């Protein structure tokens, strides 16, 4: 083979795997992965550069099989998904195609014909990494914290409100992924509806449901509780999550996810290709700068070429070193914005369940947030006075 020599086999059945190994061993290198761990499937696709995924379709568990196909197609649209079936049932074939499969092969069928079809699929797929690492939809904003001390929920709720003010007429959805309580973020908004409800029936998700279940908090801005953990990125739940998020991304101009600081790595690795912005929120502390540098290096391979990975300094004191450009250089990423701590105003806003601008009209926090949103829209680089700080890495 001249082009790509690696195919990915997504199956838990040993007999299916053995047949594929025998049928393809002289033409391709076959990597196998369990279909119950969608996150690992996606990571292995990235690691191997495989452009074709052979997904085992189990008729006894057809819904989960179709969910895996749909999730792979939505999350990695440059990958050709080929269903692997035990029978040549036309209805089953149609279901696989509707889910996103581009072809279907039957176990025990003509091996020569199967190889020819796989070769044709390879020839029409993009070759460059930059071309592959693109998503049909790239309108996620992922917010992650560098440390558990960083309050990403407070940041995310104000980021969404500022985006709603700046981009009038656009629709925004902010999701607090790991929210453990009934309120949405810190705002006095009560809702029995959360992301778990969407995952229970992702195929029924449409705009009418969203308009009914989620009222606008402010013009163009809706808020949703998540209540999810790291395990929800895996297995059947992971497949349903990709389907639900993909539908939400088609309904809103921007979907903003607060990933928190505990399990953000798993979310970035699986959702990063859909993100146009990844904001890593940190305090201007030496230890966090070093930690952020590691995260930046780890996360970049999981983002598309159009994604912007930037830092946000929370609790920034302009009169104290290090300055913004010094932190950006040490961390290996641009600084999108710097926000004041203003603990008194923050605490009052949190306890009252209101945005900080509603309880402290003179607060500089909303103004700094508006400047951050403007930089995100215009990609304006942060600037600041130079200061030679002793902990700077060479």
C-alpha positions in Angstrom: 0.0 0.0 0.0 1.2 3.5 -0.8 -1.0 5.7 1.3 -2.3 4.6 4.7 -1.5 1.2 6.1 -3.4 1.3 9.4 -7.0 0.4 9.9 -8.9 0.5 13.2 -11.1 -2.4 14.2 -13.7 -1.5 16.8 -15.0 -4.7 18.2 -15.3 -6.9 21.3 -15.9 -10.1 19.5 -12.8 -12.4 19.2 -14.1 -14.3 16.2 -14.8 -11.0 14.2 -11.3 -9.8 15.1 -9.7 -13.1 13.9 -11.5 -13.0 10.6 -10.5 -9.4 10.0 -6.9 -10.2 10.9 -6.8 -13.0 8.4 -8.5 -11.0 5.7 -6.4 -7.9 6.0 -3.0 -9.0 7.3 -1.2 -8.9 4.0 -2.5 -5.5 3.1 -3.0 -3.4 6.2 -1.9 -3.2 9.8 -5.0 -3.7 11.9 -5.3 -2.0 15.3 -8.1 -3.3 17.6 -10.0 -1.4 20.3 -13.1 -2.2 22.3 -16.3 -0.4 21.2 -17.3 0.2 24.8 -14.7 2.9 25.3 -15.4 5.6 22.7 -12.8 8.0 24.2 -10.1 5.4 23.6 -11.3 4.8 20.1 -11.0 8.5 19.3 -7.6 8.7 20.9 -6.3 5.7 18.9 -7.6 7.2 15.7 -5.5 10.3 16.4 -2.4 8.3 17.5 -2.4 5.9 14.5 -3.6 8.3 11.8 -6.1 5.6 10.7 -8.6 7.0 8.3 -10.9 3.9 8.2 -12.7 2.5 11.2 -14.3 -0.9 11.0 -17.2 -1.0 13.5 -18.6 -4.3 14.5 -22.4 -4.2 14.4 -24.1 -6.5 16.9 -27.7 -7.1 16.0 -28.5 -8.1 19.6 -27.3 -4.6 20.7 -28.1 -2.7 17.5 -28.8 0.6 19.3 -25.4 0.8 20.9 -23.7 -0.2 17.6 -25.5 2.5 15.7 -24.7 5.0 18.5 -21.0 4.2 18.1 -21.2 4.8 14.3 -23.0 8.1 14.8 -20.6 9.3 17.5 -17.5 8.5 15.4 -19.0 10.1 12.3 -19.8 13.3 14.2 -16.7 13.5 16.3 -14.2 12.5 13.6 -15.8 13.4 10.2 -12.6 12.8 8.2 -12.7 9.1 9.2 -14.5 6.6 7.0 -16.7 4.4 9.1 -17.4 0.9 7.7 -19.9 -1.3 9.4 -19.0 -5.0 9.9 -22.0 -7.3 9.9 -22.6 -11.0 10.2 -25.5 -10.9 7.8 -26.3 -9.1 4.5 -29.6 -7.8 5.9 -30.8 -4.8 3.8 -32.7 -3.2 6.7 -29.6 -3.5 8.9 -27.5 -2.0 6.1 -29.9 1.0 5.8 -29.7 1.6 9.5 -25.9 1.7 9.5 -25.9 4.1 6.5 -28.4 6.4 8.2 -26.2 6.4 11.3 -23.2 7.6 9.2 -21.5 4.5 7.9 -20.1 4.8 4.3 -20.0 1.1 3.6 -20.8 -2.3 5.1 -18.9 -5.5 4.8 -20.1 -9.0 5.7 -18.0 -11.4 7.8 -17.2 -14.4 5.6 -17.8 -12.5 2.4 -15.5 -12.1 -0.6 -12.2 -11.0 0.8 -10.8 -9.7 -2.5 -13.8 -7.5 -3.1 -13.6 -6.2 0.5 -10.0 -5.2 0.0 -10.8 -3.4 -3.2 -13.6 -1.4 -1.6 -11.3 -0.4 1.3 -8.6 0.7 -1.1 -11.2 2.9 -2.9 -12.2 4.5 0.4 -8.6 5.2 1.2 -8.0 6.9 -2.2 -10.8 9.5 -1.6 -9.9 10.4 1.9 -7.7 13.5 2.7 -4.0 12.9 3.2 -2.6 15.8 5.3 -2.9 15.8 9.1 -4.2 19.4 9.0 -7.0 18.4 6.6 -8.0 15.4 8.7 -8.1 17.3 12.0 -11.2 19.4 11.1 -14.7 19.1 12.3 -18.0 19.8 10.5 -18.9 22.0 13.5 -16.2 23.9 15.4 -18.2 26.2 17.7 -17.4 24.8 21.2 -15.7 27.0 23.8 -14.0 24.7 26.4 -13.2 26.2 29.8 -10.8 24.3 32.1 -9.1 25.2 35.3 -5.4 24.8 36.0 -6.1 24.0 39.6 -9.1 23.1 41.8 -8.7 26.5 43.5 -9.7 28.2 40.2 -13.4 29.0 40.0 -14.2 28.1 36.4 -18.0 28.1 37.1 -18.0 31.8 38.0 -15.8 32.6 35.0 -17.9 30.6 32.5 -21.3 32.1 33.5 -19.9 35.6 33.0 -18.1 34.6 29.8 -21.5 33.5 28.4 -23.3 36.7 29.5 -20.5 38.9 28.0 -20.7 36.9 24.7 -24.4 37.5 24.6 -23.9 41.2 25.0 -21.1 41.5 22.5 -22.6 39.2 19.8 -26.2 40.5 19.7 -28.6 38.3 17.7 -26.5 35.1 18.2 -27.6 32.2 20.4 -25.4 30.9 23.2 -25.6 27.8 25.5 -23.5 27.6 28.6 -23.2 24.1 30.2 -21.8 23.5 33.7 -20.6 20.0 33.1 -20.0 18.7 36.6 -22.5 20.9 38.4 -23.5 18.9 41.6 -26.4 21.1 42.7 -29.8 22.2 41.4 -28.8 25.7 40.6 -27.1 26.5 37.3 -23.6 27.8 37.9 -23.9 30.3 40.7 -27.1 32.0 39.4 -30.5 31.9 41.0 -31.9 29.7 38.3 -33.6 26.4 39.2 -34.2 23.7 36.6 -35.0 20.0 36.8 -33.7 19.7 33.2 -30.0 18.9 32.8 -27.6 17.2 30.3 -28.5 13.8 31.7 -32.0 14.2 30.3 -30.6 14.8 26.8 -28.3 11.8 27.0 -31.3 9.5 27.9 -32.8 10.2 24.4 -30.3 12.1 22.2 -32.2 11.3 19.0 -35.2 13.3 20.2 -33.2 16.4 20.9 -34.4 19.4 18.8 -34.8 23.1 19.1 -38.5 22.8 20.2 -37.3 20.8 23.2 -34.6 23.3 24.1 -36.9 26.3 23.8 -39.4 24.5 26.1 -37.0 23.2 28.7 -34.5 26.1 28.8 -35.7 29.7 29.1 -33.3 32.5 28.1 -31.5 33.8 31.2 -30.5 36.9 29.3 -31.2 37.7 25.6 -29.5 35.0 23.5 -28.1 33.1 26.5 -29.4 29.8 27.9 -27.9 27.9 30.8 -27.8 24.1 31.3 -26.8 21.9 34.2 -24.5 19.1 33.4 -24.1 16.7 36.4 -21.6 14.6 34.5 -18.4 12.9 35.4 -15.4 11.5 33.6 -17.1 8.1 33.1 -19.7 9.8 31.0 -17.2 10.2 28.2 -16.8 6.4 28.0 -18.9 3.6 26.6 -22.5 3.9 25.7 -22.8 7.2 27.6 -19.9 8.6 25.6 -21.6 7.8 22.3 -24.8 9.4 23.5 -22.9 12.4 24.7 -21.3 13.0 21.3 -24.7 12.8 19.6 -26.3 15.2 22.0 -23.5 17.7 21.9 -23.3 17.6 18.1 -27.1 18.4 17.9 -26.7 21.2 20.4 -23.8 22.7 18.4 -26.0 22.7 15.3 -28.7 24.7 17.3 -26.5 27.4 18.8 -23.8 29.8 17.5 -21.6 28.9 20.4 -21.8 26.1 23.1 -19.7 27.0 26.1 -18.7 24.1 28.4 -17.3 24.5 31.9 -15.1 21.4 32.3 -13.8 22.3 35.7 -10.4 21.1 36.9 -10.8 17.5 37.9 -11.5 15.6 34.6 -10.8 18.2 32.0 -8.2 16.2 30.2 -10.6 13.5 29.2 -13.1 16.1 27.8 -10.4 18.0 25.9 -9.1 14.8 24.3 -12.5 13.8 23.0 -14.1 17.2 22.3 -11.1 19.3 21.4 -11.5 18.9 17.6 -14.9 20.7 17.9 -13.5 23.6 19.9 -12.7 27.0 18.3 -11.5 28.2 21.7 -10.0 26.4 24.7 -9.5 28.7 27.6 -7.3 27.5 30.4 -8.1 29.6 33.5 -5.3 30.0 36.1 -4.2 32.1 39.0 -0.9 34.0 38.4 1.1 31.6 40.6 4.4 30.0 39.8 3.3 26.4 40.4 0.2 26.9 38.2 2.3 28.4 35.4 4.4 25.2 35.4 1.3 23.0 35.5 -0.3 25.0 32.6 2.8 24.5 30.4 2.3 20.7 30.8 -1.4 20.9 30.0 -0.8 23.1 26.9 1.8 20.6 25.5 -0.5 17.6 26.3 -3.7 19.2 24.8 -2.5 20.7 21.5 -2.4 17.3 19.6 -6.2 16.9 20.3 -7.2 20.3 18.9 -7.9 21.2 15.2 -5.7 23.5 13.3 -8.4 26.2 13.7 -8.6 25.9 17.5 -7.1 28.6 19.7 -5.7 27.5 23.1 -5.3 30.5 25.3 -4.8 31.4 29.0 -7.0 33.5 31.2 -5.4 35.0 34.4 -8.0 35.1 37.2 -7.1 37.3 40.2 -4.5 39.3 38.2 -2.8 42.2 40.0 -1.2 44.5 37.4 1.2 46.1 39.8 2.7 42.7 40.8 5.0 40.6 38.6 5.1 38.6 36.5 3.5 40.5 33.6 1.2 38.9 31.1 3.7 38.4 28.3 6.1 36.7 30.8 3.5 34.2 31.8 2.5 33.6 28.2 6.1 32.9 27.2 6.7 30.5 30.2 3.4 28.7 29.7 3.7 28.4 25.9 0.3 30.0 25.1 -1.1 33.5 24.6 -3.0 35.3 27.3 -6.6 36.0 26.2 -7.4 38.2 29.2 -6.7 39.0 32.8 -9.5 39.4 35.4 -9.4 41.1 38.8 -10.1 39.1 41.9 -12.5 41.6 43.6 -13.4 39.0 46.2 -16.0 41.2 48.0 -18.0 41.7 44.8 -17.6 38.0 43.8 -18.8 36.7 47.1 -21.8 39.0 47.1 -22.7 38.0 43.5 -22.4 34.3 44.4 -24.5 34.5 47.6 -27.2 36.5 45.9 -27.2 34.3 42.8 -26.8 37.2 40.4 -24.2 38.3 37.9 -21.5 40.5 39.4 -22.6 43.5 37.2 -26.0 43.4 38.9 -24.7 43.7 42.4 -21.7 45.9 41.8 -22.2 48.4 38.9 -18.8 49.8 39.3 -17.0 46.5 39.4 -14.1 46.2 36.9 -14.7 42.5 36.4 -17.4 42.8 33.8 -15.3 45.3 31.8 -12.3 43.0 31.9 -14.5 40.1 30.7 -15.9 42.2 27.9 -12.3 43.0 26.8 -11.5 39.3 26.9 -14.5 38.5 24.6 -13.3 41.2 22.2 -9.9 39.7 22.1 -11.4 36.3 21.4 -13.4 37.7 18.5 -10.5 39.7 17.1 -7.6 37.5 18.3 -5.8 40.6 19.7 -2.6 39.6 21.6 -2.2 40.6 25.2 0.6 43.0 25.9 2.4 44.1 29.1 5.7 45.5 30.4 8.7 43.2 30.3 9.9 41.9 33.6 12.7 39.3 34.0 11.2 36.9 36.5 13.6 34.4 38.1 11.4 31.3 37.7 11.0 31.8 33.9 11.9 28.6 32.1 14.6 28.7 29.5 
